[in-house]
């Protein structure tokens, strides 16, 4: 098979970039290893910066037509005290709120829009197993779909296949590990009309739970110290239920829905990034380039900003018929600083706040933090900017239709 651009991974970064390239007339093939997009316990937060991009692409109204919740504030609860940690309503943006929408609905929207373009091809249940190199450059990928092996030749390979990226491994790109002091256990509990009306992080000595609402259930993330799952299991199911009730008393009538601790899905949190995102014929974006902490739910939106920045560089490159190594360097240069700064803030919060909470014994004392945010409400704008807009917002700058006739798939060529 031949294509101009082959994208490994049908997550937010891969699908967004695939849609944008195909809209610009670039022949693109996206490979997704799963048979569908329905993966529970994936991030559901779509931030104002992403919705700005959707507006620029003309599909914001279609996105907002999806079943979603609009959250203008991010809150925390310590004991019985509620604190507003971030106020997105202060942002001067089209959508000054976070949208909670199941990720599979968002990906299905991008798929449906992209499939209106004859240049777009999505191969589900197709996993990349290796990259193909020829004459010092990556010239394609080897993939497997069922028992069938597929070799795909292309001008450029995009690794958007997540934090356990096969593409970055097979390409031999070097990963810099930064670390994280926690893991997260994901599970779901029934949501009732009498429950609190907003998602929140609830803090107690030695534990944190994050509650994200969906239409009829809570997606729950129980934060534990790194590699402490076995200790939690030794304490037993009843102990876990009691700890959960202490953090969120309104869940007491349904914690018995958890019948076995093996039902909890472990997310091993890690923070890392590639030293160099690219090599001739290949570049990684999103989690494949930089695995983010779940702090702030920023990972999806940072990945989408990568996709927008990549499209702004790659569309003109494909149109001129030559993708240069400097084009790939330009993408990393554009996204390196916001990645480093975002991870620095996340690591600071992990070490100074989350680790402090998880290491606390007895009662939890965060009085200074609570008092500061309650007294100086303008401070809520800073987290809103960090989470909702990011350190560098990307905007769609390329033209959908180019003046030049596009090359045939696989003929654009690559040069150093």
N, C-alpha and C positions, 0 to 999 in steps of 0.2 A: 504494500500500500504506500502511496505517496501523498504528502500533504505539505503545505508551506510551514505550518506550525503545529507541533504535537504537544499537547498539555497533559501531563500526568497528574491526575487528581481532579475529581469533580466536586470539590468543596467550594466555599465562597470565593477564594482567590481564583481557582481554576475556571469556575463557571462564569465569573464576572469577566475575566480576561478573554475567555472564549467567545462570550457574547459580544464584547466590544470589538474584537478583531474581526469577527464575522460581519458585524454591522458595517465595518469599514471596507469590506470586500476581500478580506484575507481568508484564504482557505485554511481552516483550522479543524483539528481533530482532538477531542477531549476523551481521555480514557479514565473510567471510574471502575474501581475494582469490585464494588458492591452491585447487586442487581437493582437496587433502588436507592433513594436518598434517605430512607427512613432509618435514622440512627438516633435512638433516644439518648438523652443526657449530653447532647451537643449544645453548644452555645446558641442562645436564642435572641441575643441583644443586637439590634440594629441601631446604630448611633446617628446623631444628627449629621455628621460628616458623610456617612454613607448615603443618607437620604438626600443630601445635596447632590451627590453624584447621580443618584437615580433620577432626580429632577433634570439634571443636565442631559441625561440620556433619554428623557421623555417617558419614563416608565414609573414615576413616583406615584401617580394616581392609581396605577395597576397594583403597586405594592401596598398602598394604603387601603385598597379594597380587600386585601387579605384579612382574615380574622386575626386581630392583633390587639394588644393593650398598649396605651400611650402613658408613659410614666414620666412626669415632669420633674420628679425629685428622687434621689437615692437616699434611703434612710437606714439608720442603724438603731438597734435596741439593746440597751445594757440594763439588765434587770427589768424594771418597769419604765425606764427613761427612754424616750424616743428622741433621736437627734437627726436633723437633716444634714447629710454629709455633702451632697451636691445638689444644686438647684439649676436644672437645665433651662428653666423658663427665662433665665437671665441672658441666654445666648441669643444673639441677633442672627438667627438662621431660619431657613424656611420651616424647619420642624424642630422646635426647641424642646424636645423630649426624646426619651429612648423608647423604641418600639420593641415590644416582646412578641415575637412571632416564631412559631416552630421553624427551625432551620430548613426542614425538608420542604416547607411551603415556599420559602424564599428561593431555594435552589430550583424547585419546580417552575417557579415564575421565570427565572433566568433561562432555564431550558426551553420553556415554551416560546419565549421571545426570540431566543437564538435560532430555534428550529424554523422560524419564518425565513431564515436566510439559507440559500442553497449552498453557501460556503461553509456551513456549520455541520459537523458530524460528531455525535456523541455515541461512544461505545461503552455500554454498561457491562458489568460482570467481566471486565477486562483489566487485568493488573499488569503493570510494568514489571518485568523481571530483570532487565538489564538495559544498559545503554550501548549503542553501537558506535564505535569510533573508527574513523578512517582518515589516514593521512594527517594525524595530529588534531583532528576535530571530531566532535560528536556529530554524527550524521543521521541519527535516528534512535529508535528504541525497539527492544524485543518485548513482546507482551504475550500473555496467556489468557485465553478465553475458553473456559472449560478444558477440553483436551487439545484444543487447537492453539498452535503457536503462530503469532503474527509478527512479522517484521515490518516496521513502518519507517520509511526514510523521509526526511524533512530538512528544511533549512535551519530550524531552530527547535530545540526541546525546552519546554518549560517544566521545571519541577515544582508542582503545587500539591504534592502528595503527603503533606502533613509532617508532624514532628518525628515520625519514624520513616522518613522519606527513603524509598528505595533508590530514587534518582540520585540524591546527593551521596548516598553510600556507594553506589556503583560508579559514580563519576569521581569518587575519591576526594570530595571536598572536605576540608578540615573544619570540625565543629569545636567551638569554644564553649565549654560548659560553665555556667554561672551558678547554678544550684538553687534550691528552694527548701525551706524548712518544713513544708507541709505536704500532705496528700489530701485528696477529697474523695469521699464516699458518696456516690449518687444513688438516689432511690426516689420513689414517688409515693405520695399519700393523697387520699381523697381531699378535695377542696369543697368547702361548704359556703353557702351564701352568707353565713354569720361570721366567717373568718375575716381577719383584717383585709383591707381593700388594696394593699400595696405590697410589692415584694420588699424584702428587707434582709439585712444581715443581723443575726442575733448573737450577742457575745456573752459568754460566761467563762468562769475560771476553768481553763484547760480545754475549752471547746468553743466552736463557732458553727452555726448552721446558717446557710443561705437559702431562702425560700423564694422561688421564682414561680409565679402562677401561670398556669395554663387554664384553659376553659373550665375543666372540671377536676383538675388535680394540681397539687403542688409538685414541682420538680425541686427536690431537696438536695443540697450539697452539705454534707457533714464534714467539717474540716478537722483533720487530726495531725499530730506531729508526724514528721517524715518517718516512714517505715515502722509505724506503731500499730498497724492493723492487727497483727497477731496478739498484741497486748489487749486490744479492744475485744477480740474474740475470746480471750481467756476470761475476761470479765463477764462475758455472757450476754445473751439477748435481753434479758430483763434489765440488766444494768444499762445497756444502750438505750432501751426505751425510756428509762428514768432520766437519763441525761438529756434526751431529746425533749421530754416534757418540761424539765427545768428551764430549758431555753425557750420553748414555745408551748406554754401551758394549754393553749386552745387546741393543740393536737392530741390531748390526752385520750379523747374518745376514739382515736383511730390508729394509735401506734401499734395496736395488735395486727394491723394489716401487714406489718413486717413479721413474717413467720420464721425467718431463718437469716442469719447474718450473711450467708452466702448470696443472698439477694442483692446486697449492696455492691455496686459496681465501682471498682477502684480506679481513680484517675491519679496516676503517679505524676505529680507536678514536677516539671523541670523548666528551667530557663536556660536557653542556650542560643547561640547564633553562629552562622558561618563566618569565618574570617574573610573568605572570598566567595561571593555568591555565584560566580560564573566561571566558565572556561569556554574555549572556542566551540560554538554551536549549542551552548546550554547555559541556562540561568535558572536559579531557584528563587521563589517568592513565597510570601506567607509563612506558615509554620515550618515549611521545608527550609527556609532561610533563617528563621528566628522563632523558636518556640517561646511563647509568652506565658507568664503566670496568669491564673484566672482572676487576679486582682483587677477589679474595675471592668471585667468582661470585655477587654479591649482587643483581644486577639483577632476576632473576626474582622473588625473594622480596620485594624492595621493591615491585615492581609488584603482587604479590598482596596485600601489606599495604594498598596504595592501594585495591584492589578491595574489601577488607573494610571499610575506613573509609568508602568511598563507599556501600556497601550499608547500613551503619548509619545514614547520613544520609538516603539516598534512599528506602528502604522506608517510613519514616514520612511522608516528603513525598508520595510517590505515594498513600499511603493517605488522607491528608487532602485529596487532590484538588488540591493546589497546590504547585508547585515554585518556591521563591523564590530570588532571586539570593543571598540570605544562606545558603541551603543549600549552594550551590556554593562560596561563600567559606569555609564551615565545613570543607569537604573539603580545600581547599588549606591552610587554617590548621592543620588536624590533621596533614597530611603534609609541610608545608613544612620544619619544623625537622629531622625525621629525614633528609629528602632533602639539605638543606644540610650537615648534619653528616657524613653518609655520604660525600658527594662530597668534603668537606674532607679526610677521612681518606684516601680513595682518591688524591686529588691529592698529599697529603703523601707517601704511599708511592710514587707514580709518580715524584715529583721527587727524593726522598731515597734510595730504594732501587733502583727499576727503572731509572731514568735513569743512576744510578751504575754499575749492572751493565752496561747496554748501552754505556756510554761507556768502560768499562774496557779496557785493553790488556794483553797478557801474562797474568799470573796474577791471579785475582780474590781480593781480600782482604776477607772479611766476618767476620774472627775475633772482633771485639768483639761483633757481633750473635749469632754462634753461641755464644760463651762465656756471654753473658748469659742466653740462653734455656736453655742446658744447665744453668747453675748455679742459676737462680731459676725453678724449674718453675711457680711460681704465676703467672708472667707469661703462660703459655699460656692462662690463663682469660680474659684481656682480649680477645685476638683471637677467642676462642670466643664471647664475649658479643657482640662487634661483628658477627661473621659469622652466628652461629647465632640470635641473638635480635634484634639491631638496636637502634637508639636509642629506638624506640618500637614496642612490639609491639601489634598490633591484635587484638581479640577480637570474636567475633560477639555483638552485643548486641540485635539486633532479634528480634521474635517471628516465627516462620515464618508463622503465620496471624494476620491482623489482625481486630479486631472489626467493622470497617466494610466495607461492600460496596464492591468495587473499581470504579473508573470504567471505562467502555468504552475500548478502545484509542484513544489520541489525544485524549481528552477531559479529561485532568486539568488542562491549562492551565499557564501559566507566568506569574509575576508578578515584577516588580522589587521 
